[in-house]
């Protein structure tokens, strides 16, 4: 079915390069932190910092205020 993902939801636009990199780093950090084997402490510490930075970026993006309406948008309403 074109335009739909396997869950039946309509697919949104393709994620930006920034979003794909951020998602990849978040996934890598989760895998490293959840790994059942003993990893070097520097790798684990780095993954913790990456996970913290990603969490902060997502919190900041979620709290961004909406841009003010322009005069064109006000006239349309």
N, CA, C and O atoms as a GROMACS GRO file, in nm:
protein
  308
    1UNK      N    1   0.084  -0.118   0.000
    1UNK     CA    2   0.000   0.000   0.000
    1UNK      C    3   0.089   0.125   0.000
    1UNK      O    4   0.161   0.149   0.097
    2UNK      N    5   0.085   0.202  -0.104
    2UNK     CA    6   0.170   0.320  -0.115
    2UNK      C    7   0.126   0.427  -0.016
    2UNK      O    8   0.007   0.455  -0.001
    3UNK      N    9   0.223   0.488   0.051
    3UNK     CA   10   0.192   0.596   0.143
    3UNK      C   11   0.158   0.550   0.284
    3UNK      O   12   0.129   0.633   0.370
    4UNK      N   13   0.161   0.420   0.306
    4UNK     CA   14   0.130   0.368   0.439
    4UNK      C   15   0.246   0.282   0.488
    4UNK      O   16   0.311   0.213   0.410
    5UNK      N   17   0.270   0.287   0.618
    5UNK     CA   18   0.369   0.198   0.677
    5UNK      C   19   0.297   0.073   0.725
    5UNK      O   20   0.175   0.067   0.717
    6UNK      N   21   0.369  -0.027   0.774
    6UNK     CA   22   0.308  -0.155   0.810
    6UNK      C   23   0.205  -0.143   0.923
    6UNK      O   24   0.119  -0.229   0.936
    7UNK      N   25   0.212  -0.037   1.003
    7UNK     CA   26   0.119  -0.019   1.113
    7UNK      C   27  -0.012   0.043   1.070
    7UNK      O   28  -0.101   0.060   1.153
    8UNK      N   29  -0.028   0.077   0.943
    8UNK     CA   30  -0.151   0.134   0.895
    8UNK      C   31  -0.155   0.286   0.906
    8UNK      O   32  -0.254   0.348   0.869
    9UNK      N   33  -0.048   0.347   0.957
    9UNK     CA   34  -0.043   0.492   0.969
    9UNK      C   35   0.010   0.552   0.839
    9UNK      O   36   0.092   0.490   0.771
   10UNK      N   37  -0.035   0.669   0.807
   10UNK     CA   38   0.015   0.738   0.689
   10UNK      C   39   0.157   0.785   0.720
   10UNK      O   40   0.183   0.844   0.825
   11UNK      N   41   0.247   0.758   0.626
   11UNK     CA   42   0.387   0.796   0.647
   11UNK      C   43   0.401   0.948   0.635
   11UNK      O   44   0.343   1.010   0.546
   12UNK      N   45   0.480   1.006   0.725
   12UNK     CA   46   0.505   1.148   0.716
   12UNK      C   47   0.625   1.170   0.624
   12UNK      O   48   0.679   1.075   0.567
   13UNK      N   49   0.664   1.293   0.609
   13UNK     CA   50   0.775   1.323   0.520
   13UNK      C   51   0.903   1.257   0.571
   13UNK      O   52   0.914   1.224   0.689
   14UNK      N   53   0.998   1.239   0.482
   14UNK     CA   54   1.124   1.173   0.514
   14UNK      C   55   1.200   1.253   0.620
   14UNK      O   56   1.208   1.376   0.609
   15UNK      N   57   1.254   1.186   0.724
   15UNK     CA   58   1.327   1.260   0.828
   15UNK      C   59   1.452   1.328   0.770
   15UNK      O   60   1.514   1.277   0.677
   16UNK      N   61   1.486   1.441   0.828
   16UNK     CA   62   1.603   1.515   0.782
   16UNK      C   63   1.730   1.442   0.822
   16UNK      O   64   1.727   1.348   0.902
   17UNK      N   65   1.841   1.484   0.766
   17UNK     CA   66   1.970   1.424   0.798
   17UNK      C   67   1.999   1.439   0.947
   17UNK      O   68   2.049   1.346   1.011
   18UNK      N   69   1.968   1.554   1.003
   18UNK     CA   70   1.986   1.578   1.146
   18UNK      C   71   1.907   1.477   1.229
   18UNK      O   72   1.960   1.421   1.325
   19UNK      N   73   1.781   1.454   1.193
   19UNK     CA   74   1.696   1.360   1.266
   19UNK      C   75   1.750   1.218   1.254
   19UNK      O   76   1.748   1.143   1.352
   20UNK      N   77   1.797   1.179   1.135
   20UNK     CA   78   1.850   1.044   1.117
   20UNK      C   79   1.978   1.024   1.197
   20UNK      O   80   1.996   0.918   1.256
   21UNK      N   81   2.066   1.123   1.200
   21UNK     CA   82   2.190   1.113   1.278
   21UNK      C   83   2.158   1.105   1.426
   21UNK      O   84   2.215   1.024   1.498
   22UNK      N   85   2.066   1.191   1.470
   22UNK     CA   86   2.028   1.191   1.612
   22UNK      C   87   1.968   1.057   1.652
   22UNK      O   88   2.001   1.004   1.758
   23UNK      N   89   1.882   1.001   1.569
   23UNK     CA   90   1.821   0.872   1.598
   23UNK      C   91   1.926   0.762   1.599
   23UNK      O   92   1.921   0.672   1.684
   24UNK      N   93   2.020   0.767   1.507
   24UNK     CA   94   2.127   0.666   1.502
   24UNK      C   95   2.215   0.671   1.625
   24UNK      O   96   2.251   0.567   1.681
   25UNK      N   97   2.251   0.792   1.668
   25UNK     CA   98   2.332   0.805   1.789
   25UNK      C   99   2.257   0.758   1.912
   25UNK      O  100   2.315   0.694   2.000
   26UNK      N  101   2.128   0.789   1.920
   26UNK     CA  102   2.048   0.745   2.034
   26UNK      C  103   2.040   0.593   2.039
   26UNK      O  104   2.050   0.534   2.147
   27UNK      N  105   2.021   0.530   1.924
   27UNK     CA  106   2.014   0.384   1.918
   27UNK      C  107   2.148   0.323   1.958
   27UNK      O  108   2.152   0.227   2.036
   28UNK      N  109   2.258   0.377   1.907
   28UNK     CA  110   2.390   0.325   1.940
   28UNK      C  111   2.418   0.338   2.090
   28UNK      O  112   2.472   0.246   2.152
   29UNK      N  113   2.382   0.451   2.149
   29UNK     CA  114   2.404   0.471   2.292
   29UNK      C  115   2.322   0.372   2.374
   29UNK      O  116   2.372   0.316   2.472
   30UNK      N  117   2.196   0.348   2.333
   30UNK     CA  118   2.112   0.251   2.405
   30UNK      C  119   2.170   0.110   2.396
   30UNK      O  120   2.168   0.037   2.495
   31UNK      N  121   2.220   0.073   2.279
   31UNK     CA  122   2.278  -0.061   2.261
   31UNK      C  123   2.402  -0.076   2.349
   31UNK      O  124   2.418  -0.180   2.414
   32UNK      N  125   2.488   0.024   2.352
   32UNK     CA  126   2.610   0.016   2.432
   32UNK      C  127   2.576   0.009   2.580
   32UNK      O  128   2.635  -0.071   2.654
   33UNK      N  129   2.482   0.091   2.624
   33UNK     CA  130   2.447   0.092   2.766
   33UNK      C  131   2.376  -0.036   2.808
   33UNK      O  132   2.386  -0.075   2.925
   34UNK      N  133   2.306  -0.103   2.718
   34UNK     CA  134   2.232  -0.225   2.752
   34UNK      C  135   2.312  -0.352   2.721
   34UNK      O  136   2.262  -0.462   2.743
   35UNK      N  137   2.433  -0.338   2.670
   35UNK     CA  138   2.513  -0.454   2.630
   35UNK      C  139   2.544  -0.542   2.752
   35UNK      O  140   2.587  -0.492   2.856
   36UNK      N  141   2.522  -0.672   2.738
   36UNK     CA  142   2.546  -0.762   2.852
   36UNK      C  143   2.694  -0.792   2.875
   36UNK      O  144   2.728  -0.859   2.972
   37UNK      N  145   2.782  -0.746   2.787
   37UNK     CA  146   2.924  -0.772   2.806
   37UNK      C  147   2.997  -0.653   2.865
   37UNK      O  148   2.949  -0.539   2.861
   38UNK      N  149   3.112  -0.681   2.919
   38UNK     CA  150   3.193  -0.576   2.983
   38UNK      C  151   3.264  -0.495   2.875
   38UNK      O  152   3.347  -0.547   2.801
   39UNK      N  153   3.230  -0.369   2.867
   39UNK     CA  154   3.293  -0.278   2.771
   39UNK      C  155   3.390  -0.187   2.845
   39UNK      O  156   3.378  -0.169   2.966
   40UNK      N  157   3.486  -0.130   2.772
   40UNK     CA  158   3.579  -0.037   2.838
   40UNK      C  159   3.502   0.080   2.901
   40UNK      O  160   3.405   0.129   2.844
   41UNK      N  161   3.547   0.125   3.018
   41UNK     CA  162   3.477   0.234   3.087
   41UNK      C  163   3.464   0.362   3.004
   41UNK      O  164   3.365   0.433   3.017
   42UNK      N  165   3.563   0.391   2.920
   42UNK     CA  166   3.555   0.512   2.838
   42UNK      C  167   3.443   0.503   2.734
   42UNK      O  168   3.379   0.604   2.703
   43UNK      N  169   3.420   0.384   2.682
   43UNK     CA  170   3.311   0.365   2.585
   43UNK      C  171   3.176   0.385   2.653
   43UNK      O  172   3.088   0.452   2.598
   44UNK      N  173   3.159   0.327   2.771
   44UNK     CA  174   3.034   0.339   2.845
   44UNK      C  175   3.011   0.485   2.886
   44UNK      O  176   2.899   0.536   2.875
   45UNK      N  177   3.116   0.552   2.932
   45UNK     CA  178   3.103   0.694   2.970
   45UNK      C  179   3.065   0.779   2.849
   45UNK      O  180   2.982   0.868   2.860
   46UNK      N  181   3.126   0.751   2.735
   46UNK     CA  182   3.092   0.825   2.613
   46UNK      C  183   2.947   0.803   2.573
   46UNK      O  184   2.879   0.897   2.531
   47UNK      N  185   2.900   0.679   2.585
   47UNK     CA  186   2.762   0.649   2.551
   47UNK      C  187   2.666   0.721   2.645
   47UNK      O  188   2.559   0.766   2.604
   48UNK      N  189   2.704   0.731   2.772
   48UNK     CA  190   2.619   0.804   2.868
   48UNK      C  191   2.609   0.951   2.831
   48UNK      O  192   2.501   1.010   2.839
   49UNK      N  193   2.721   1.011   2.791
   49UNK     CA  194   2.719   1.152   2.751
   49UNK      C  195   2.636   1.172   2.624
   49UNK      O  196   2.563   1.270   2.613
   50UNK      N  197   2.648   1.080   2.529
   50UNK     CA  198   2.570   1.091   2.406
   50UNK      C  199   2.421   1.080   2.438
   50UNK      O  200   2.340   1.157   2.386
   51UNK      N  201   2.385   0.984   2.524
   51UNK     CA  202   2.244   0.968   2.562
   51UNK      C  203   2.192   1.092   2.633
   51UNK      O  204   2.078   1.134   2.610
   52UNK      N  205   2.274   1.150   2.719
   52UNK     CA  206   2.234   1.273   2.789
   52UNK      C  207   2.215   1.388   2.690
   52UNK      O  208   2.117   1.462   2.699
   53UNK      N  209   2.308   1.404   2.597
   53UNK     CA  210   2.297   1.512   2.498
   53UNK      C  211   2.174   1.494   2.410
   53UNK      O  212   2.104   1.592   2.382
   54UNK      N  213   2.145   1.373   2.368
   54UNK     CA  214   2.026   1.346   2.286
   54UNK      C  215   1.900   1.379   2.365
   54UNK      O  216   1.807   1.440   2.311
   55UNK      N  217   1.896   1.340   2.492
   55UNK     CA  218   1.780   1.371   2.576
   55UNK      C  219   1.759   1.520   2.591
   55UNK      O  220   1.646   1.568   2.587
   56UNK      N  221   1.869   1.594   2.608
   56UNK     CA  222   1.858   1.740   2.619
   56UNK      C  223   1.808   1.801   2.489
   56UNK      O  224   1.723   1.890   2.491
   57UNK      N  225   1.860   1.755   2.376
   57UNK     CA  226   1.815   1.807   2.246
   57UNK      C  227   1.666   1.782   2.225
   57UNK      O  228   1.594   1.870   2.178
   58UNK      N  229   1.620   1.661   2.259
   58UNK     CA  230   1.478   1.630   2.241
   58UNK      C  231   1.390   1.714   2.334
   58UNK      O  232   1.281   1.755   2.295
   59UNK      N  233   1.438   1.738   2.456
   59UNK     CA  234   1.362   1.821   2.549
   59UNK      C  235   1.354   1.964   2.499
   59UNK      O  236   1.249   2.028   2.509
   60UNK      N  237   1.463   2.015   2.445
   60UNK     CA  238   1.463   2.152   2.392
   60UNK      C  239   1.374   2.164   2.270
   60UNK      O  240   1.304   2.263   2.254
   61UNK      N  241   1.377   2.063   2.183
   61UNK     CA  242   1.292   2.066   2.064
   61UNK      C  243   1.145   2.059   2.101
   61UNK      O  244   1.062   2.122   2.036
   62UNK      N  245   1.112   1.984   2.204
   62UNK     CA  246   0.972   1.970   2.246
   62UNK      C  247   0.920   2.098   2.310
   62UNK      O  248   0.800   2.125   2.304
   63UNK      N  249   1.009   2.177   2.370
   63UNK     CA  250   0.965   2.297   2.440
   63UNK      C  251   0.976   2.423   2.355
   63UNK      O  252   0.951   2.533   2.404
   64UNK      N  253   1.013   2.410   2.226
   64UNK     CA  254   1.024   2.527   2.140
   64UNK      C  255   0.887   2.591   2.122
   64UNK      O  256   0.790   2.521   2.092
   65UNK      N  257   0.878   2.721   2.140
   65UNK     CA  258   0.749   2.787   2.117
   65UNK      C  259   0.716   2.792   1.968
   65UNK      O  260   0.806   2.790   1.884
   66UNK      N  261   0.588   2.798   1.938
   66UNK     CA  262   0.546   2.809   1.799
   66UNK      C  263   0.590   2.945   1.744
   66UNK      O  264   0.589   3.044   1.817
   67UNK      N  265   0.628   2.950   1.617
   67UNK     CA  266   0.667   3.079   1.559
   67UNK      C  267   0.546   3.173   1.555
   67UNK      O  268   0.434   3.127   1.537
   68UNK      N  269   0.569   3.302   1.571
   68UNK     CA  270   0.456   3.396   1.566
   68UNK      C  271   0.390   3.395   1.429
   68UNK      O  272   0.456   3.373   1.328
   69UNK      N  273   0.260   3.420   1.428
   69UNK     CA  274   0.188   3.422   1.302
   69UNK      C  275   0.224   3.546   1.222
   69UNK      O  276   0.246   3.653   1.278
   70UNK      N  277   0.231   3.529   1.091
   70UNK     CA  278   0.259   3.643   1.004
   70UNK      C  279   0.128   3.711   0.968
   70UNK      O  280   0.020   3.657   0.994
   71UNK      N  281   0.137   3.826   0.911
   71UNK     CA  282   0.017   3.900   0.873
   71UNK      C  283  -0.063   3.825   0.767
   71UNK      O  284  -0.186   3.836   0.764
   72UNK      N  285   0.005   3.749   0.681
   72UNK     CA  286  -0.064   3.669   0.578
   72UNK      C  287  -0.152   3.564   0.644
   72UNK      O  288  -0.267   3.545   0.605
   73UNK      N  289  -0.096   3.494   0.745
   73UNK     CA  290  -0.171   3.390   0.813
   73UNK      C  291  -0.289   3.447   0.889
   73UNK      O  292  -0.395   3.385   0.894
   74UNK      N  293  -0.273   3.565   0.949
   74UNK     CA  294  -0.382   3.629   1.022
   74UNK      C  295  -0.495   3.669   0.927
   74UNK      O  296  -0.612   3.662   0.963
   75UNK      N  297  -0.459   3.712   0.805
   75UNK     CA  298  -0.559   3.755   0.707
   75UNK      C  299  -0.639   3.636   0.656
   75UNK      O  300  -0.757   3.650   0.622
   76UNK      N  301  -0.576   3.517   0.652
   76UNK     CA  302  -0.644   3.397   0.602
   76UNK      C  303  -0.752   3.350   0.699
   76UNK      O  304  -0.847   3.285   0.656
   77UNK      N  305  -0.740   3.379   0.826
   77UNK     CA  306  -0.834   3.328   0.925
   77UNK      C  307  -0.959   3.406   0.934
   77UNK      O  308  -1.047   3.373   1.014
   0.00000   0.00000   0.00000
